[in-house]
C-alpha cells in the first residue's frame, strides 16, 4: 500500500511538471505569434485606405470596408435625364455608375473597388426637397432623402442607419418603353447576393413623397423606405 502511494505521488509530480513545461512552451509560442501578428498589422496599416468626408470615415483593410459617421444635406436637389437620380445623401460601395445616368446629390461618398464584407453605421439627415425627372425611350427616375447603395459584396453586409428626411421627395418618369419612378425618404439597395445581410435602425420622414410613371411598361413606387 505504501509503495503504491509513492508511485502515485511520483506520477502526479511528473504530470504536473510536464503540464508546466508545456504551458511555458505554449506561452512562448503564443508570444511569438502575437509579435508576428503585430508586425503584420503595422505593415498593413500603411496600405489601409482611409477617407474622411466631413464627419464620415471609411476604413478598408483585411477584406473589410467599415464606414461610420454622419452625412448631412440642407439643399434642394434636382436631377433630370434618361436615368436621373437625386438624393440628399448618398453612400455608394462598389457601385459603377452607368454612362447615361445623371446623379445629383447633396452629400455623396463613393467607395470604389469590389468589397469583401461591408459594415456601415451612419446617421443621415436631409432637409432639402428632392426631385428627379426622367424622360426618353426608356426612362428611370430615382429620388431619395437618403440612399445607400452596395454592390458586389462577397461577405457580410451589415447596415445600422438612423435617417431623417424633412423635405418633399418627388420622382417623375415618362417614356415609350420601360418607365420607372422610385421615390423614398430612405432607400437601401443591395445587389449581387452577399452571404449575410443585416439591416436595422430608425427611419424618420416628415415630407410628402410622390412617384409618377407614364408610358409603355410603367412602374411607380413611393414610400418612406
N, C-alpha and C positions, 0 to 999 in steps of 0.2 A: 504493500500500500504506500509506503514511504517512497519507494523507488518510482512508482507511478506518478506521485505528486511532484517529484523533482523533474521528471521528464516533461510533465505538463507545463511546469513553470518555465523550463528552458524553451519549450516550443512557443509559449506566449511571448517570451523575450525576443526570440528570433523573428516572430511575426511582426512584433512592434518595431523592431529595428529595420526590417525590410520595408514596412509601410513608411517609416520616417524617411528612409533613403529615397524611396520612390517619390514621396511628396516633395523633397528638396529638389530632386532632378526635374520633376514636373514644374515646380516653381521657376527654376532656371530657364526651362524651355518656354514657359509662358511669358516670362520677362523678355526673352529674346524675340518671341513672336510679336509682342506688344511694341517693342522698339522698331522692328521692321515695319509694322503697320503704321506707326507714327511717321516713319521716314517716307513711306509711300504716300501718306496723306499730305505731307509737306511738299512733296514733289508735285502732286496733282493739284495742290492749291494754286500753283502757278498757271494752270490751264483752265481753272474754273472760270466760267463765263458769268460775270456779274453785271447786271444792268439796273441802273437806278433811274426811274422816271417819276419825278416829283416824289410821291410817297409810296411808290410801288417798287418792290425789289424782286429781281429774278435771279435765282441761282441754278446753274446747270453743272452737275458733276455726278460721276459714278452712275450714269444712265438715268438720272432723275432730273426733272425740272420742278423746282419749288418756287412758287410765286406767292408773295404776301404783300399786304398793304392796302392802300386806298386809291380809288380813281374818282375824279370829280369833273362834272361839266355843268356850266351855267349858261351856255349859249344856245340859241336856236340853231338847229342843224337841218339842212335840206340837201337831198341828192336826187338827180334825175338821170335818165339814160335807159338803154335796153335792159340792163341789170343794174338796179340802183339800191344801194344800202346806206341808210342813215342811222347813226347811233350816237347817243350821248357819251357813253363809254364803251370801249371795245377792246377785248383782250383776245389775241389770236395766238395759238400754239400749234406749230406745224402746218399752217394754212398757207397755200399758194393761191393768190387771187387770179381770177380769170382776166383775160386781156380786155374784154368788153365791159368789165364791171366798174362802175363809178361808186367808190366807197368814201363817204364823208363822215368824219367822227369828231367829237369834241375832245376826248382824251383817249388815245389809242396806243396800244403796245403790241408789237409783233415779235414773237419768239420763233426764230427760224430753225429749220432742221427737223429731223424725224425724232420725236421724243421717245424715251422708254416709258417710264411712269411719270405721271403729272399730278402734282399736289398743289391745289390752289386754295388760298384762304384770303379773301378780299372783301372789302366794303366798297360799294359804289353808290354814288349819288348823281342823279341827273335832275337839273332844274330848268332845262330848256324844252321848247316844243320841237318834236322830231317829225320830219315828213320825208317820204320817198315817193317819187313819181317815175313810173317806168312805162315806156311805150315802144312798139316795134312789132315785127312779125311774131317773135317770142318776147315776152316781157316778164320781168320779175322785180317786184318792189318789196324791200325789207326795211322796216322801221322799228327801232327798239330804244328804250331808255338806257338799258344796259345789255350788252351782248358779250357772251363768252363762247368762243369757237375753238374746238380741239379736233385735230385730225391726225390720223396715223399713229396714235399712241399704241405701243405694243404691250404695255403692262397695266398698272393700276391707274385709273383716273379718279381722283378724289377731289371734290369741289365743296367748299364751305363758303357760301356767299350771302352777305347781307346787303340787299339792294333797296334803294329808294328812288322812285321816279315821280317828280312833281309836275311834269309837263304833259301836254297832249301828244299822242302818238298817232300818226296817220300814214297809211300806205295805200297808194292807188296804182293800178296797173291796167293797161288796155293794149290789145293786140289781136292778131288774126289766128294764131295757133295756140301755143301753150302760154297761158297767162296766170300769174300767181302773185298774190299780195299777202304779206305777213306783217302784222303789227302786234307788238308786245311790250309791256313795261320792262320785263326781264326775259331774255331769250338765251338759252343754253343749247348749243349744238355740238354733239359728239359724234364723229364719223369714224367708220372703219374698225369697229369691233375690238376695243381694248378688252383685256382679260377680266377686269373688275371695274364697275362703275359705282361710285358713291356720290350722291348729291344731297346736300342739306343746307339749311339757312333760313333766312326770312326775306320775303319779297313784298314790298310795300308800294302801292301806286295810288295817286290821287288825281290823275288826269283822265281825259277822255281818250279812248282807244278805238280807232276805226280802220277797217281794211276793205277795199273795193277792187274787184277784178272784173273786167269786161272784155269779151272777145270769144275766141274759139273754145278751147278747153280751159275754162276759167276756174280758179280756186282762190278763195279769200279766207284768211284766218286772222281773227283778232282775239286777244286775250291778255290777261295780266301776266301770264308766264307760259 
